[in-house]
Amino acid sequence: MIFLHIGLQKTGTTSLQFLLQELQLLKFPLNKVRYISCNNKNFYTSGNQSFYKDCVRNKFNLKDFKEMGIKNNIITCENFTDLYGGLIGLRNLITFLEVKNIEYEIIYTKRDFDEYAESLYAEFVINSFACEMRSFKIFKKYLKKNINNLETLISSLKIKRFFYSKNINNEIINYICGENINTNKIYNNKRKSSIEYEINYLQSIAKKNRIFGWIPAYRKNLRKKHKEDILNAPLIYVFLTYIRSLIRFLISKTNLFF
């Protein structure tokens, strides 16, 4: 049995990924997020990002899916449900598993949509990777469309749904293992609690992102102010992500996304 944990983002995914690694339950090692300087290296991971990229390329190795019992058969990457990924990686992987008749189950965690939209908007505005420029209203509408697409894709698949809570990690691990494994260890990936993240405040930052988001020093200071780490991305990466976000902003103004 392959357990495929696909997120959503902002539902305790990073904490879960490190716990799964600690319990030696992961099929592949966790990938680290590049360009981040952080005192506590456990704060960030990309999940099984290398495997996810192979899924996007539709490049699979059958030996990766040999039965190994429950242990070492969990794959995790929230990019499978990424807002901008178009669900291509997830579609390709599901098709491969179905064609090869490989038994799998999707692990999926939902969250109250309004709460989820606010949390994700805050992350995309201040994390300096996404460089979100759109208003919350437009972002929320686009997010809803993508969630609907995801629900349509997975509606007929073998899936175990969870709802986000403080105990979500234990719930998922206990379900996968078939036994109670209680752990109080939490790997935090938190914004600074001293700053109020009201929507109007976030939208004001989104406006600044439109103007200054191409400047590495601006991105670095933005993240340093709101996170417990520093972004050290090269100029070309910052510029390309800025152009990507600017295009999304301009298209959203013409309502072509909807």
Secondary structure, DSSP 8 states (H G I E B T S, - for coil): -EEEE---TTSSHHHHHHHHHHTT-BSS--B--TTEEESSGGG---BSHHHHHHHHTT---GGGG----STT-EEE-GGGG-TTSTTHHHHHHHHHHHHTT--EEEEEEE--HHHHHHHHHHHHHHSSSS---S-HHHHHHHHHHHHHHHHHHHTTS-EEEEE--TTHHHHHHHHHHTS-------------TTS---HHHHHHHHHHHHHHTT-HHHHHHHHHHHSSEEE---HHHHHHHHHHHHHHHHHHHTTTT-
